[in-house]
Amino acid sequence: MRLCSIDLTNFRNYDRLRLDIPDGTHVFHGANAQGKTNLLEAIYLCTCARSHRTGRDEELVKHGCDFYRVSIQFVTDRGLNESVTLEYRLAPTRGGSPSRTVYYNDLEVARLSDMMGLFHAIIFAPEDLQIVKGGPSERRRFLDVLISRTDRAYFRDLQDFWRVIGQRNRLLKNLKANGSFNGRGTDRRSSDGRTAFDEDESEPPESEMIFPDPAAQLDIWDEQLASIVSSILKKRLDVTKKLSEYASLSIRHLTSSQEQLDIQYRGFSGLDRDMSREMIERLYLERLRRSRDDDIFRGSTSSGPHRDDLQLSLNDMEARLFSSQGQQRSIVLSLKIAELMLLTEMTGETPILLLDDVMSELDQSRRSRLMEVIQGHQVFLTCTDPAQIFPSDQMLTSEHVYAVVGAGGENDKSAQRDDRTQRDGWTSKVYYYEVVGGTVNPVS
């Protein structure tokens, strides 16, 4: 897959940007807060309609404007020319609703789930460290986005899950208010989630809820929930198993060590990765019924995909608690490489790679090994100093082929390096751009 062009309007600090993109490696450099990360964010937004930095679309609209627009054109590995466009408009009046529209090949996409899997890009960013250091929701989101990009039905299952669990939670509160439980206490919860990836447990308006027989109604919601949950968990378990295998291989390659990285899915008691979907459904339904009184007492659903976690262990010790900062960075890189391998395997496409200020955090050995992994991909990198990525001494002795192309284009011989050799048949042209205050300027 190759990105051919990107158009931005009122996105972050960009008024208007049109950038035609040849194949190769693209390095965007400049001082901090000039718009380098914003450019990668816009590209990644076209994969799943969600920024890797925020779940709030209004934060992406340039200050003083009422909408943003991002449009890309790309070529698939099958040779198809395609495009994706996202438009978001703020609410026109107080109390109104904002709108988001997605277009695929200039045709409006009716459902957000239908854009999953159209365009594949993987981002390596400083925020990814939260996958290791952060709470369970960070790891669940990483897994949910990965699966949704290869399985649209999974994304729809997530949407259904949050709808049903919102209904169930309101019913639990209704039963509690009527004294239909055998416990005491309260458990206040709130949620500001906006998408299926942001875990929104908010309840539907009370006008939508009808409780002729709350206990019987709860049985119905439990059965619906168990059916949806079994589908979600089966897919999570299957992907986690592959993710663990690939991440384990990746960390050994990156670090030239025998460190063992293991990833286990941690769900409710009794859940096993070798279970069938039918077994998971029966087990979860039993779990809901056993915990019914406790759920009524709490006013919320105590177990399910929204409570689960990915346990990351390095050398049999929980990485979040016992790994050093350097080890955690290696784990995150290994997870992203595993994501790259899974997407390639499951989609048959070669994802585009977005590396946001990643190279500056790596030593020379890990930088070189990462470059080996990304061979054959179209790559976009950001940095404050290009020497962080291709130091002059490394360029002089590089076994890879890099042609630095500036404003003169591919035929600008003065912009190309002669000190180069070829290895493994990989030839990657490197294009440099300086980013200043929301403008992108090719550098000779």
For each residue, the residues with C-beta under 8 A, 3 or more apart:
1: 74 75 76 77 119 120 349 350 351 352 378
2: 23 74 75 352 378
3: 6 21 43 72 73 74 121 352 378 380
4: 20 21 72 73 74 75 81
5: 18 19 20 21 72 73
6: 3 17 18 19 21 39 42 43 70 71 72
7: 17 18 19 69 70 71 72
8: 11 14 16 17 39 42 68 69 70
9: 14 15 16 67 68 69 70
10: 14 15 61 62 65 67 68 69
11: 8 14 17 38 42 60 61 62 68 69 70
12: 35 38 41 42 60 62 68 438
13: 34 35 38 62 437 438
14: 8 9 10 11 17 35 38 39 42 62 438
15: 9 10 62 438
16: 8 9
17: 6 7 8 11 14 39 438 439 440
18: 5 6 7
19: 5 6 7 440
20: 4 5
21: 3 4 5 6 26
22: 405 410 429 431
23: 2 378 429
24: 378 379 405 428 429 430 431
25: 378 379 380 381 402 428 429 430 431
26: 21 378 379 380 381 430 431 433
27: 381 382 383 386 389 390 430 431 432 433
28: 36 39 40 380 381 382 383 433 435 440
29: 36 382 383 384 385 386 432 433 434 435
30: 34 35 36 384 434 435 436
31: 34 384 436
32: 384
33:
34: 13 30 31 435 436 437 438
35: 12 13 14 30 38 39 435 437 438 439 440
36: 28 29 30 39 40 356 357 382 383 435
37: 40 41 53 125 356 357 382
38: 11 12 13 14 35 41 42 438
39: 6 8 14 17 28 35 36 42 43 380 382 435 440
40: 28 36 37 43 44 123 125 354 356 380 382
41: 12 37 38 44 45 51 52 53 60
42: 6 8 11 12 14 38 39 45 46 70
43: 3 6 39 40 46 72 121 352 354 380
44: 40 41 47 51 52 121 123 354
45: 41 42 48 49 50 51 60 70 86
46: 42 43 49 70 72 84 86 119 121
47: 44 119 120 121 149
48: 45 115 116 145 148 149 197
49: 45 46 86 100 102 112 115 195
50: 45 55 145 195 197
51: 41 44 45 54 55 59 60
52: 41 44 123 125 127
53: 37 41 125 127
54: 51 59 60
55: 50 51 193 194 195 197 198
56: 59 60 194
57: 60 61 68 88 98 100 194
58: 61 88 90 98
59: 51 54 56
60: 11 12 41 45 51 54 56 57 68 88
61: 10 11 57 58 65 66 67 68 88 90
62: 10 11 12 13 14 15 65 68
63:
64:
65: 10 61 62 68
66: 61 89 90 92
67: 9 10 61 87 88 89 90
68: 8 9 10 11 12 57 60 61 62 65 87 88
69: 7 8 9 10 11 85 86 87
70: 6 7 8 9 11 42 45 46 85 86
71: 6 7 83 84 85 86
72: 3 4 5 6 7 43 46 83 84 85 119
73: 3 4 5 81 82 83
74: 1 2 3 4 81 82 83 84 119 352
75: 1 2 4 79 80 81 82
76: 1 79 80 82 349
77: 1 348 349 350
78:
79: 75 76
80: 75 76
81: 4 73 74 75
82: 73 74 75 76 104 105 118 119
83: 71 72 73 74 103 104 105 106
84: 46 71 72 74 102 103 104 115 118 119
85: 69 70 71 72 102 103 106
86: 45 46 49 69 70 71 100 101 102 103
87: 67 68 69 100 101 102 103
88: 57 58 60 61 67 68 98 99 100 101
89: 66 67 92 98 99 100
90: 58 61 66 67 98
91: 94 95 96 97 98
92: 66 89 96
93: 96
94: 91
95: 91
96: 91 92 93
97: 91
98: 57 58 88 89 90 91
99: 88 89
100: 49 57 86 87 88 89
101: 86 87 88 108
102: 49 84 85 86 87 108 109 112 115
103: 83 84 85 86 87 106 107 108 109
104: 82 83 84 107 109 114 115 118
105: 82 83
106: 83 85 103
107: 103 104
108: 101 102 103
109: 102 103 104 112 114 115
110: 114
111: 114 156
112: 49 102 109 115 116 155 195
113: 116 148 152 155 156 159
114: 104 109 110 111 152
115: 48 49 84 102 104 109 112 118
116: 48 112 113 148 149 151 152 155
117: 120 149 150 152 347
118: 82 84 104 115
119: 1 46 47 72 74 82 84
120: 1 47 117 149 343 347 349 350 351 352
121: 3 43 44 46 47 351 352 353 354
122: 336 339 340 343 351 352 353 354
123: 40 44 52 128 354 355 356
124: 128 333 336 353 354 355 356 358
125: 37 40 52 53 128 354 356 357 358
126: 129 356 357 358 361
127: 52 53 130
128: 123 124 125 131 332 335 336
129: 126 132 133 328 329 332
130: 127 133 134 138
131: 128 134 138 139 142 332 335
132: 129 312 319 320 323 328 331 332
133: 129 130 320 328
134: 130 131 137 138 139
135: 138
136: 139 140 307 308 309 310
137: 134 140 141 199
138: 130 131 134 135 141 142
139: 131 134 136 142 143 309 310 312
140: 136 137 143 144 199 305 306 308 309 310
141: 137 138 144 145 197 198 199
142: 131 138 139 145 146 310 335
143: 139 140 146 147 236 239 240 243 310
144: 140 141 147 148 154 158 196 197
145: 48 50 141 142 148 149 197
146: 142 143 149 150 239 243 339 342 343
147: 143 144 150 151 154 235 236 239
148: 48 113 116 144 145 151 152 154 155 158 196 197
149: 47 48 116 117 120 145 146 343 347
150: 117 146 147 342 343 346 347
151: 116 147 148 154 155 235
152: 113 114 116 117 148 155 156
153: 156 157 231
154: 144 147 148 151 157 158 231 232 235
155: 112 113 116 148 151 152 158 159 196
156: 111 113 152 153 159 160
157: 153 154 160 161 228 231 232
158: 144 148 154 155 161 162 196 197 232
159: 113 155 156 162 163 196
160: 156 157 163 164 228
161: 157 158 164 165 196 225 228 229 232 304 305 306
162: 158 159 165 166 193 196 199 200 201
163: 159 160 166 167 204
164: 160 161 167 168 221 224 225 228
165: 161 162 168 169 201 225 301 304 306
166: 162 163 169 170 200 201 202 203 204
167: 163 164 170 171 203 204 209 221
168: 164 165 171 172 218 221 222 225 301
169: 165 166 172 173 201 203 299 300 301
170: 166 167 173 174 203 204 206 209
171: 167 168 174 175 209 211 214 217 218 221
172: 168 169 175 176 218 295 296 298 299 300 301
173: 169 170 176 177 203 299
174: 170 171 177 178 209 211 214
175: 171 172 178 180 181 214 215 218 296
176: 172 173 179 180 181 296 297 299
177: 173 174
178: 174 175 214
179: 176
180: 175 176 214 215 296
181: 175 176 293 296 297
182: 293 297
183: 293 294 296 297
184: 297
185: 297 298
186: 298 299
187: 297 298 299 300
188:
189: 201 299 300
190:
191: 199 200 201 202
192:
193: 55 162 198 199 200 201 202
194: 55 56 57 198 200
195: 49 50 55 112 198 200
196: 144 148 155 158 159 161 162 200
197: 48 50 55 141 144 145 148 158
198: 55 141 193 194 195
199: 137 140 141 162 191 193 306
200: 162 166 191 193 194 195 196
201: 162 165 166 169 189 191 193 300 306
202: 166 191 193
203: 166 167 169 170 173 209
204: 163 166 167 170 208 209
205: 208 209
206: 170 209
207:
208: 204 205
209: 167 170 171 174 203 204 205 206
210:
211: 171 174 214 217
212: 217
213: 216 217
214: 171 174 175 178 180 211 217 218
215: 175 180 218 219
216: 213 219 220
217: 171 211 212 213 214 220 221
218: 168 171 172 175 214 215 221 222 292
219: 215 216 222 223
220: 216 217 223 224
221: 164 167 168 171 217 218 224 225
222: 168 218 219 225 226 285 288 289
223: 219 220 226 227 285
224: 164 220 221 227 228
225: 161 164 165 168 221 222 228 229 284 288 301 304
226: 222 223 229 230 281 282 284 285 288
227: 223 224 230 231 281
228: 157 160 161 164 224 225 231 232
229: 161 225 226 232 233 280 281 284 304 305
230: 226 227 233 234 277 278 280 281 284
231: 153 154 157 227 228 234 235 277
232: 154 157 158 161 228 229 235 236 305
233: 229 230 236 237 267 271 280 284 305 308
234: 230 231 237 238 275 276 277 280
235: 147 151 154 231 232 238 239
236: 143 147 232 233 239 240 265 305 308
237: 233 234 240 241 265 271 273 275
238: 234 235 241 242 273
239: 143 146 147 235 236 242 243 342
240: 143 236 237 243 244 263 264 265 273 310
241: 237 238 244 245 273
242: 238 239 245 246 342
243: 143 146 239 240 246 247 263 335 338 339 342
244: 240 241 247 248 261 262 263 264
245: 241 242 248 249
246: 242 243 249 250 337 338 341 342
247: 243 244 250 251 261 263 331 334 335 337 338
248: 244 245 251 252 260 261 262 334
249: 245 246 252 253
250: 246 247 253 254 261 333 334 335 337 338 341 373
251: 247 248 254 255 257 259 261 314 330 331 333 334
252: 248 249 255 256 257 258 259
253: 249 250 256 369 373
254: 250 251 330 333 334 337 366 369 370
255: 251 252 259 330 366
256: 252 253 365 369
257: 251 252
258: 252
259: 251 252 255 314 315 327 330
260: 248 314 315 316
261: 244 247 248 250 251 312 313 314 319 331 334
262: 244 248 312 313 314 316
263: 240 243 244 247 310 311 312 313
264: 240 244 310 311 313
265: 236 237 240 271 273 308 309 310 311
266: 308 309 310 311
267: 233 271 303 305 307 308
268: 271 283 284 287 303 304 307 308
269: 287
270: 283 287
271: 233 237 265 267 268 275 280 283
272: 275
273: 237 238 240 241 265
274:
275: 234 237 271 272 279 280 283
276: 234 279 280
277: 230 231 234 280 281
278: 230 281 282
279: 275 276 282 283
280: 229 230 233 234 271 275 276 277 283 284
281: 226 227 229 230 277 278 284 285
282: 226 278 279 285 286
283: 268 270 271 275 279 280 286 287
284: 225 226 229 230 233 268 280 281 287 288 303 304
285: 222 223 226 281 282 288 289
286: 282 283 289 290
287: 268 269 270 283 284 290 291 303
288: 222 225 226 284 285 291 292 295 301 303
289: 222 285 286 292
290: 286 287
291: 287 288 294 295 302 303
292: 218 288 289 295 296
293: 181 182 183 296 297
294: 183 291 297 298 302
295: 172 288 291 292 298 299 300 301 302
296: 172 175 176 180 181 183 292 293 299
297: 176 181 182 183 184 185 187 293 294
298: 172 185 186 187 294 295 302
299: 169 172 173 176 186 187 189 295 296
300: 169 172 187 189 201 295
301: 165 168 169 172 225 288 295 304 306
302: 291 294 295 298 307
303: 267 268 284 287 288 291 307
304: 161 165 225 229 268 284 301 307 308
305: 140 161 229 232 233 236 267 308
306: 140 161 165 199 201 301
307: 136 267 268 302 303 304
308: 136 140 233 236 265 266 267 268 304 305
309: 136 139 140 265 266
310: 136 139 140 142 143 240 263 264 265 266
311: 263 264 265 266 318
312: 132 139 261 262 263 318 319 320 331
313: 261 262 263 264 316 317 318 319
314: 251 259 260 261 262 317 319 322 323 327 331
315: 259 260
316: 260 262 313
317: 313 314 321 322 323
318: 311 312 313 321 322
319: 132 261 312 313 314 322 323 327 328 331
320: 132 133 312 323
321: 317 318
322: 314 317 318 319
323: 132 314 317 319 320 327 328 331
324: 327 328
325: 328 329
326: 329 330
327: 259 314 319 323 324 330 331
328: 129 132 133 319 323 324 325 331 332
329: 129 325 326 332 333 361 362
330: 251 254 255 259 326 327 333 334 366
331: 132 247 251 261 312 314 319 323 327 328 334 335
332: 128 129 131 132 328 329 335 336
333: 124 250 251 254 329 330 336 337 358 366 370
334: 247 248 250 251 254 261 330 331 337 338
335: 128 131 142 243 247 250 331 332 338 339
336: 122 124 128 332 333 339 340
337: 246 247 250 254 333 334 340 341 373
338: 243 246 247 250 334 335 341 342
339: 122 146 243 335 336 342 343
340: 122 336 337 343 344 351 353 373 377
341: 246 250 337 338 344 345
342: 146 150 239 242 243 246 338 339 345 346
343: 120 122 146 149 150 339 340 346 347 349 351
344: 340 341 347 348 349 350 351
345: 341 342
346: 150 342 343
347: 117 120 149 150 343 344
348: 77 344
349: 1 76 77 120 343 344
350: 1 77 120 344 376 377
351: 1 120 121 122 340 343 344 377
352: 1 2 3 43 74 120 121 122 377 378 379 380
353: 121 122 124 340 374 377 378 379 380
354: 40 43 44 121 122 123 124 125 380
355: 123 124 358 359 379 380 381 382
356: 36 37 40 123 124 125 126 381 382
357: 36 37 125 126 360 361 382 383 384
358: 124 125 126 333 355 361 362 370 381
359: 355 362 367 370 381 383 388 389
360: 357 383 384 388
361: 126 329 357 358
362: 329 358 359 366 367 370
363: 366 367
364: 367 368 394
365: 256 368 369
366: 254 255 330 333 362 363 369 370
367: 359 362 363 364 370 371 389
368: 364 365 371 372
369: 253 254 256 365 366 372 373
370: 254 333 358 359 362 366 367 373 374
371: 367 368 374 375 400
372: 368 369 375
373: 250 253 337 340 369 370
374: 353 370 371 377 379
375: 371 372 424 426 428
376: 350 426
377: 340 350 351 352 353 374
378: 1 2 3 23 24 25 26 352 353
379: 24 25 26 352 353 355 374 428
380: 3 25 26 28 39 40 43 352 353 354 355
381: 25 26 27 28 355 356 358 359 389
382: 27 28 29 36 37 39 40 355 356 357 435
383: 27 28 29 36 357 359 360 386 388 389
384: 29 30 31 32 357 360 388
385: 29 388
386: 27 29 383 389 390 432
387: 390 391 392
388: 359 360 383 384 385 391
389: 27 359 367 381 383 386
390: 27 386 387 394 395 398 402 430
391: 387 388 394 395
392: 387 395 396
393: 396 397
394: 364 390 391 397 398
395: 390 391 392 398 402 417 419
396: 392 393 419
397: 393 394
398: 390 394 395 401 402 420 421
399: 421 422 423
400: 371 420 422 423 426 428
401: 398 420 421 422 423 426 427 428
402: 25 390 395 398 417 420 428 429 430
403: 410 416 417 420 427 429 430
404: 415 416 417 429 430 431 432
405: 22 24 408 409 410 412 415 416 429 430 431
406: 412 415 431 432 442 443 444
407: 412 442 443 444
408: 405 411 412 414 415 444
409: 405 412
410: 22 403 405 429
411: 408
412: 405 406 407 408 409 415 416 444
413: 416
414: 408 444
415: 404 405 406 408 412 444
416: 403 404 405 412 413
417: 395 402 403 404 420
418:
419: 395 396
420: 398 400 401 402 403 417
421: 398 399 401
422: 399 400 401 425 426 427
423: 399 400 401 426
424: 375
425: 422
426: 375 376 400 401 422 423
427: 401 403 422
428: 24 25 375 379 400 401 402
429: 22 23 24 25 402 403 404 405 410
430: 24 25 26 27 390 402 403 404 405
431: 22 24 25 26 27 404 405 406 442
432: 27 29 386 404 406 442 443
433: 26 27 28 29 440 441 442 443
434: 29 30 440 441 443
435: 28 29 30 34 35 36 39 382 439 440 441
436: 30 31 34 439 441
437: 13 34 35
438: 12 13 14 15 17 34 35 38
439: 17 35 435 436
440: 17 19 28 35 39 433 434 435
441: 433 434 435 436
442: 406 407 431 432 433
443: 406 407 432 433 434
444: 406 407 408 412 414 415
